[in-house]
Structures are given as structure tokens and as C-alpha cells.
Amino acid sequence: MTSKNLVPRPWMLKKEIIVLYYALQDKRTSVIAKIPIILSVAYLLSPIDWIPDFIPFFGYVDDIVVIPLLLNFAIRLLPREVREESLIKASGKQKKFLLVSLFVLFLLISALVGIFFLVRHLINK
């Protein structure tokens, strides 16, 4: 693979996440490159938004724009060797990532269905 083919694109969000996972584990990754990765994950998981989600359209646009921009910025800050090695590792792991994602989604849906029936049972008593 040439390094031109190893440049992540905006539509490769799953691959970017896997690349950044491997880059975080690499000792050659500087602290400056790790900060946008950590910020994007913290922003994504934080209950506090810059623009609250109840505001129509703009509430979700900030999540859709901020997270990919931070991830893309983090990938650009990675040293070239780390980025290339992480991208090669990520190419082989996308199928596993999809299976794990589907399994987590299945567990989440099962838990929500279980909670629904538990609450319904408790209300009908």
C-alpha cells in the first residue's frame, strides 16, 4: 500500500476510530496527538453539549460536525509512521469491529426490552 492510499477520508469514521485506538496504544504517539482523541471521546460521552439537543436541527449538528472534525484533526497530528501502521492494522479489524458493534447493539436492545417489560409488570401490579 502506498501512503496516498492510507489517508483516512470523512466517510471512513469506523476506520478512523480503529486507527485512533491503535495510535493511542503506540508509544510513538505524542501527547499533543492524543489530546484531540480524548477530547472527542469525552465530548461524545459527555451529557453536556455546547448546543443542547432539544434545539431543533442545531442540537444534533454540533455532534455531527464536532466529533468527526476532532477525529480527523487527531489523525493528522499522528506521526506518519504511526498513522500508516495503525491504518494497516485497522484494515484487518473492520469486520471484527462490525461484529462487536452488532453484539453491543443486540445487548443494548435486549436490556431496553427487559427494562420495558419489568416496568410494565411493576405498573400493572
Secondary structure, DSSP 8 states (H G I E B T S, - for coil): --TTTT---TT-HHHHHHHHHHHHH-TTS-HHHHHHHHHHHHHHH-S--SS-TTSTTHHHHHHHHHHHHHHHHHHHHS-HHHHHHHHHHHHHHHHHHHHHHHHHHHHHHHHHHHHHHHHHHHHT-
